[in-house]
Amino acid sequence: MNSNPVVHFEIYVQDMDRAKAFYEAILGSKLENMPSPTSETDIDMCLFPMDEESGMSTYGAGGMLVRMEGMPSGGSGTLVYFGCEDCAVNAARAAQLGGSVSKEKTSIGEHGFFTLVQDTEGNTIGFHSME
């Protein structure tokens, strides 16, 4: 792989208004509310600034604040996603290497698919793919 494999991050929150105000104040920029990617999902999301043409952050990986049931904020509240060809393949590989799959391949509509796994140290990480 010739580029940085980190493509996205999420910071899980319990109170979106409070978290949004904190990050906007500390970073000096506005976060954009983003609708839930599918009708089956109850998720509140606020996107960190991105370049509108490319859909990427101007520097580094893109990311957002997320309020989602079952995903607490706190010590493990930041989730890094690694880009890949097929997130189900990477999740299976993680399980073979001593990790475990927390969330099987899940559609996020036009944004592709994701899986969540626990690494051998108990950290949750994500994989994202368009297929």
BAFI-3210 file (N, C-alpha, C; in Angstrom, 3 decimals, decimal comma, padded with zeros to 6 digits):
// residues 131
n [1|2|3|4|5|6|7|8|9|10|11|12|13|14|15|16|17|18|19|20|21|22|23|24|25|26|27|28|29|30|31|32|33|34|35|36|37|38|39|40|41|42|43|44|45|46|47|48|49|50|51|52|53|54|55|56|57|58|59|60|61|62|63|64|65|66|67|68|69|70|71|72|73|74|75|76|77|78|79|80|81|82|83|84|85|86|87|88|89|90|91|92|93|94|95|96|97|98|99|100|101|102|103|104|105|106|107|108|109|110|111|112|113|114|115|116|117|118|119|120|121|122|123|124|125|126|127|128|129|130|131]
n.u [000,859|000,651|-000,226|-001,451|-003,285|-005,404|-008,645|-010,886|-012,419|-014,267|-015,753|-017,304|-020,216|-022,381|-024,062|-024,944|-025,280|-023,778|-021,223|-020,743|-020,683|-018,422|-016,307|-016,511|-015,858|-013,271|-011,798|-012,305|-013,971|-016,830|-018,977|-020,693|-024,036|-025,053|-027,215|-028,701|-027,344|-028,977|-032,455|-032,998|-031,357|-030,668|-028,950|-027,061|-025,056|-022,202|-020,205|-016,728|-014,900|-014,650|-013,341|-015,438|-015,490|-013,803|-014,646|-013,065|-011,069|-009,138|-006,627|-005,232|-007,179|-010,725|-013,479|-015,949|-018,331|-020,306|-023,434|-024,671|-026,734|-025,619|-022,957|-020,754|-019,397|-016,161|-013,340|-012,762|-013,779|-013,021|-012,827|-011,009|-011,017|-009,954|-009,183|-010,084|-010,294|-012,488|-014,384|-015,358|-013,538|-011,233|-012,159|-012,581|-009,949|-008,849|-010,090|-008,934|-006,382|-006,403|-008,066|-011,473|-014,726|-016,869|-018,979|-020,572|-020,185|-021,755|-024,139|-023,832|-025,377|-025,063|-022,496|-020,969|-019,655|-019,142|-017,194|-016,726|-014,143|-012,429|-009,170|-006,185|-005,569|-007,840|-008,859|-011,252|-011,573|-012,285|-013,200|-013,489|-015,124|-016,007|-017,266]
n.v [-001,180|002,160|004,536|006,387|004,279|005,041|006,173|007,357|008,630|008,287|009,913|008,961|010,091|011,130|013,292|015,158|017,936|019,219|018,092|018,898|021,684|021,911|020,877|022,608|025,012|024,532|023,912|025,995|025,970|025,177|022,365|020,099|019,053|015,766|013,681|010,552|007,620|005,517|004,526|002,690|003,122|004,725|007,328|010,126|012,497|014,582|016,204|016,750|019,544|019,419|019,241|020,335|019,603|017,324|015,700|015,030|015,617|018,618|018,171|015,265|012,481|012,200|012,848|012,439|013,371|011,092|009,947|007,073|004,429|001,984|002,434|003,622|006,716|007,809|006,143|004,388|005,781|006,773|005,918|004,441|004,094|001,884|001,903|-000,410|-003,132|-004,981|-004,966|-007,145|-009,183|-008,201|-008,107|-010,817|-011,671|-010,329|-011,714|-014,229|-013,666|-013,431|-011,456|-010,210|-010,182|-007,528|-006,233|-007,315|-007,081|-004,220|-002,277|001,129|002,592|004,751|005,285|003,040|000,219|-001,106|-002,688|-003,691|-004,450|-006,075|-005,595|-007,460|-006,321|-005,416|-003,067|-001,289|-001,164|-000,018|-001,123|000,040|-000,168|000,164|-001,866]
n.w [000,000|-000,917|000,169|003,045|005,123|006,758|006,641|007,776|010,765|013,845|016,583|019,341|021,027|023,719|024,110|021,609|020,997|023,007|022,546|019,894|020,168|021,794|020,120|017,918|019,141|020,191|017,906|016,236|013,995|011,958|012,367|010,293|010,193|009,447|007,661|008,732|007,240|006,331|006,407|008,363|010,475|013,528|013,951|014,966|013,390|012,976|010,785|010,479|009,070|005,486|002,151|-000,299|-003,034|-003,368|-001,318|000,755|003,734|004,074|005,002|006,217|007,582|007,038|009,283|011,974|014,540|016,367|017,496|018,637|019,498|021,779|021,416|023,415|024,707|025,811|027,276|025,093|022,974|020,459|017,094|014,591|011,110|008,582|005,212|002,619|000,194|000,471|003,192|004,665|004,187|005,431|008,074|008,612|008,405|010,600|012,697|012,306|013,082|015,812|016,767|017,079|015,556|015,825|014,563|011,796|008,182|007,046|005,373|004,452|002,809|000,023|000,743|000,989|002,736|006,079|008,665|012,068|014,285|017,010|018,085|018,981|021,371|022,472|021,441|019,517|016,055|012,722|009,414|006,107|002,999|-000,475|-001,723]
ca.u [000,000|001,500|-000,779|-001,887|-004,498|-006,469|-009,543|-012,023|-012,498|-015,488|-015,661|-018,644|-020,680|-023,692|-024,837|-024,424|-025,200|-022,643|-019,985|-020,577|-020,267|-017,042|-015,376|-016,528|-015,130|-011,855|-011,151|-012,588|-014,623|-018,180|-019,237|-021,907|-024,937|-025,163|-028,356|-028,428|-027,158|-030,073|-033,658|-033,053|-030,353|-030,882|-027,615|-026,818|-023,673|-021,727|-018,995|-015,659|-014,774|-014,112|-013,350|-016,698|-015,276|-013,220|-015,262|-012,007|-010,586|-008,050|-005,394|-005,517|-008,382|-011,999|-014,066|-017,193|-018,893|-021,423|-024,210|-025,313|-027,057|-024,729|-021,561|-020,532|-018,244|-015,250|-012,003|-012,588|-014,759|-012,542|-012,754|-010,284|-011,367|-008,920|-009,752|-009,701|-011,089|-013,723|-014,249|-015,623|-012,279|-010,347|-012,717|-012,271|-008,505|-008,627|-010,492|-007,920|-005,144|-006,576|-009,066|-012,845|-015,617|-017,927|-020,086|-020,372|-020,283|-023,020|-024,288|-024,093|-025,976|-024,160|-021,156|-020,275|-019,865|-018,158|-017,177|-016,008|-013,448|-011,572|-007,825|-005,701|-005,406|-009,165|-009,274|-012,166|-011,213|-013,226|-012,751|-014,453|-014,935|-017,135|-017,904]
ca.v [000,000|003,335|005,706|006,190|003,470|005,593|006,929|007,964|008,394|008,708|010,141|008,689|011,058|010,886|014,525|015,729|019,394|019,569|017,712|019,757|023,005|021,776|020,748|023,838|026,041|024,202|023,891|027,237|025,719|024,622|020,980|020,010|017,937|014,831|012,781|009,124|007,080|004,622|004,751|001,710|003,456|005,925|007,867|011,555|012,669|015,915|016,013|017,731|020,217|018,668|019,902|019,938|018,979|015,983|014,911|014,664|016,718|019,285|017,572|014,141|011,679|012,804|012,268|013,008|013,000|010,171|009,446|005,851|003,530|000,848|002,850|004,629|007,601|007,549|005,625|003,815|006,486|007,166|004,752|004,680|003,200|001,633|001,617|-001,706|-003,565|-005,605|-004,945|-008,474|-009,941|-007,712|-008,518|-012,248|-011,746|-009,903|-012,834|-015,278|-013,224|-013,324|-010,451|-010,699|-009,329|-006,934|-005,869|-007,876|-006,141|-003,499|-001,234|002,515|003,191|005,198|005,464|001,761|-000,778|-001,101|-003,723|-003,317|-005,579|-005,809|-006,102|-008,362|-005,550|-005,001|-001,821|-001,412|-000,452|-000,273|-001,242|000,617|-000,476|000,543|-003,108]
ca.w [000,000|-001,064|000,836|004,417|005,087|007,592|005,774|008,466|012,206|014,509|018,022|019,849|022,016|024,307|023,964|020,370|021,061|023,865|021,865|018,718|020,656|022,268|018,995|017,127|019,888|020,343|016,592|015,540|012,708|012,050|012,006|009,482|010,485|008,336|007,900|008,875|005,893|005,943|007,209|009,457|011,476|014,332|014,212|014,791|012,957|012,623|010,001|010,561|007,768|004,359|000,859|-000,937|-004,345|-003,287|-000,254|001,694|004,539|003,368|005,478|007,092|007,360|007,386|010,479|012,470|015,831|016,144|018,619|018,172|020,596|021,921|021,248|024,449|024,643|026,921|027,041|023,756|022,176|019,143|016,229|013,348|010,015|007,597|003,904|002,068|-000,958|000,951|004,652|005,216|004,097|006,489|009,361|008,762|008,647|011,989|013,557|012,155|013,723|017,257|017,107|016,980|014,780|016,646|013,677|010,458|007,078|007,120|004,364|004,827|001,621|-001,042|001,309|000,975|003,788|007,152|009,690|013,278|014,894|018,158|017,841|020,033|022,605|022,923|020,801|018,390|014,834|011,647|008,030|005,179|001,588|-001,320|-002,169]
c.u [000,900|000,982|-001,159|-003,199|-005,641|-007,344|-010,646|-011,897|-013,845|-015,190|-017,076|-018,977|-022,030|-024,617|-024,273|-024,280|-023,990|-021,321|-019,713|-020,085|-018,810|-016,062|-015,358|-015,719|-013,632|-011,110|-011,375|-013,195|-015,980|-018,203|-020,584|-022,745|-025,070|-026,327|-027,896|-028,344|-028,256|-031,258|-033,748|-032,166|-030,698|-029,514|-027,655|-025,354|-023,399|-020,345|-017,988|-015,476|-014,096|-014,155|-014,575|-016,504|-014,789|-013,918|-014,253|-011,666|-009,407|-006,694|-005,759|-006,800|-009,625|-012,570|-015,304|-017,436|-020,092|-022,090|-024,985|-025,526|-026,107|-023,258|-021,280|-019,350|-017,324|-013,934|-011,774|-013,530|-014,288|-012,317|-012,075|-010,711|-010,198|-009,598|-009,244|-010,605|-012,455|-013,605|-014,550|-014,362|-011,339|-010,846|-012,415|-010,792|-008,184|-008,979|-009,471|-006,635|-005,287|-007,522|-010,453|-013,686|-016,743|-019,171|-019,753|-020,548|-021,697|-023,044|-024,473|-024,543|-024,935|-022,721|-020,383|-020,669|-018,822|-018,271|-016,441|-015,380|-012,726|-010,213|-007,385|-005,508|-006,741|-009,627|-010,243|-011,643|-012,233|-012,524|-013,857|-014,106|-016,165|-017,864|-018,168]
c.v [001,236|004,571|005,362|005,408|004,015|006,493|007,681|007,714|008,866|008,880|009,991|009,602|010,623|012,090|015,276|017,242|019,845|019,274|018,610|021,133|022,977|021,749|021,982|024,927|025,758|024,237|025,177|027,034|025,060|023,155|020,940|018,815|017,078|013,891|011,334|008,492|006,136|004,866|003,793|002,097|004,753|006,439|009,378|011,708|014,129|015,755|017,125|018,340|019,353|019,544|019,417|019,245|017,541|015,099|014,456|015,870|017,352|018,767|016,448|013,414|012,461|012,152|012,989|012,626|012,125|009,844|008,258|004,937|002,336|001,193|003,962|005,539|007,239|006,995|005,038|004,488|006,951|005,922|005,125|003,635|003,091|001,265|000,294|-002,042|-004,117|-005,748|-006,301|-009,337|-009,512|-008,105|-009,988|-012,435|-011,352|-011,031|-013,967|-014,941|-012,991|-012,234|-011,057|-009,687|-008,850|-006,619|-006,388|-006,792|-005,550|-002,395|000,124|003,282|003,565|005,359|004,153|000,843|-000,598|-002,361|-003,148|-004,568|-005,118|-006,393|-006,991|-007,658|-005,060|-003,671|-002,111|-000,564|-000,812|-000,453|-000,702|000,193|-000,026|-000,694|-004,013]
c.w [000,000|-000,350|002,266|004,411|005,937|006,737|006,514|009,958|012,729|015,989|018,562|021,006|022,555|024,126|022,760|020,443|021,877|023,161|020,661|019,136|021,119|021,105|018,104|017,823|019,938|019,016|015,797|014,160|012,943|011,649|011,294|009,905|009,247|008,615|008,046|007,487|005,417|006,868|008,397|010,635|012,190|014,764|014,026|014,437|012,640|012,017|010,263|009,167|006,713|003,125|000,101|-002,283|-004,237|-002,265|000,784|002,564|003,804|003,826|006,428|006,737|007,741|008,627|010,933|013,912|015,545|017,473|018,096|019,369|020,598|021,740|022,246|024,135|025,797|026,456|025,667|022,769|020,814|018,311|014,929|012,334|009,044|006,279|003,364|000,876|-000,553|002,461|005,293|005,214|005,220|007,873|009,626|009,070|010,093|012,954|013,496|012,904|015,225|017,707|017,066|016,207|015,684|015,833|012,287|009,399|007,018|006,077|005,023|003,578|000,581|-000,566|001,422|002,116|004,880|007,984|010,893|013,856|016,154|017,838|019,001|021,364|023,160|022,355|019,661|017,241|013,765|010,327|007,142|003,765|000,825|-001,842|-000,998]
res [m|n|s|n|p|v|v|h|f|e|i|y|v|q|d|m|d|r|a|k|a|f|y|e|a|i|l|g|s|k|l|e|n|m|p|s|p|t|s|e|t|d|i|d|m|c|l|f|p|m|d|e|e|s|g|m|s|t|y|g|a|g|g|m|l|v|r|m|e|g|m|p|s|g|g|s|g|t|l|v|y|f|g|c|e|d|c|a|v|n|a|a|r|a|a|q|l|g|g|s|v|s|k|e|k|t|s|i|g|e|h|g|f|f|t|l|v|q|d|t|e|g|n|t|i|g|f|h|s|m|e]
***
